Amino acid sequence: MGRLRLALIDMYNKVPNEGMRCIKDILGEVKEEVDYQIFDLRGEDQLPDTSFDIYLSTGGPGNPLEEEGWEQGYFDLLQKLWEHNLTHSRKKYVFFICHSFQMASRFFGLGQLSQRHSTAFGAMRVHKTEEGKKDPFLSVFGDTFYAIDSRDHQLLNVTQEQLNKIGAKIVCMEKIRPHTDYKRAVMAIRFSDEFFGTQFHPEADAEGLIPYFGVDPQKKGIIEKFGEKKFNKLMKILEDPSRLNMAFRPIIPSFLQYAIQALTKQEEPQN
Ligand SMILES: NC(=O)CC[C@H](N)C(=O)O
C-alpha cells in the first residue's frame, strides 16, 4: 500500500512560532510511512479536502471566539471527517493542538471558552482525570505531568451531557489551585477513538526550547511580560529531565503510531 497522507493545518496566521518546527521534527520521525502537506489556513485561506488519512491542526494566536472568515470551512471539514468515521471502517485521524483544540470545542458544542484572568505561559502541571489514567496516548505519564502551556483563553464548564452526546471524555485538567477561586480549565479531550486534542503543546521539546527561550529577544520578551521569577522557573523545569516528561513528548507520536497501525492494517480500497 502507498504511503499515508497527512494534512498539517497551520493555524499560526503567519505569526513566528516554535510549534511548526516541533511538529515538523515529529513528522520527520515517521517520514517512511507518512507524507505531509502544509495548509496555511488563516494566513492563506488554504484548507485540505477530505482525502487525507491524518490531520494535525496546530496552535495559533488570537481569540478562538472571533470570526475571521475561515471558521465555517474548517467546521465543515470537521463535520465531514466526523461523519466519515461514523460510516466507514477506514477512519480519519485528527489531532488538535491549543487554538485548534479550542476550535474543536466550539465545533462539538463543549463547554464555554473565555479569556483567562492572565496569560498562561510556561511549563505547567497537568492532571489526568480517571478517564485520562486509562488513555493509551497518556500511558507513559504518571497521574500528573508537566506540559508547555501558552494561551490567553480557556475551556470551562464542559458538562457530562455534552460529552455523552458525542461519546467524548475529558482526559486532563488544569492543576488544582486551592488558594484561588478560579475554575480548573480542561486541558485535553478524547473526542473519539480517532479525534484527540490538547489545550497544552504536546509538540514542545525541551532541547529546542532551552536555546530558544534562553536568548534574546525571546528571553527579554518573557521577562518583560511575565517577570524574571517566571522566566527562571520555566528554564528550571525545562532543564530538569526528571520533571520534564515532555522531553520525549510522546503524545503525538502515540497518536501517529495508532493511526499508522490502524491504517496500514487495512487494505485499500475501503468499505
Ligand atoms: N498557543 C495557542 O494556540 C493559544 C490559543 C489561543 N489563541 C489562546 O490564546 O488561548
The ligand as a Gaussian input file, in Angstrom:
#p B3LYP/6-31G(d) Opt

LIG

0 1
 N       -0.971000      28.750000      21.766000
 C       -2.212000      28.785000      21.349000
 O       -2.620000      28.095000      20.419000
 C       -3.108000      29.779000      22.029000
 C       -4.560000      29.539000      21.759000
 C       -5.423000      30.782000      21.835000
 N       -5.061000      31.708000      20.815000
 C       -5.370000      31.391000      23.220000
 O       -4.871000      32.474000      23.380000
 O       -5.840000      30.808000      24.170000

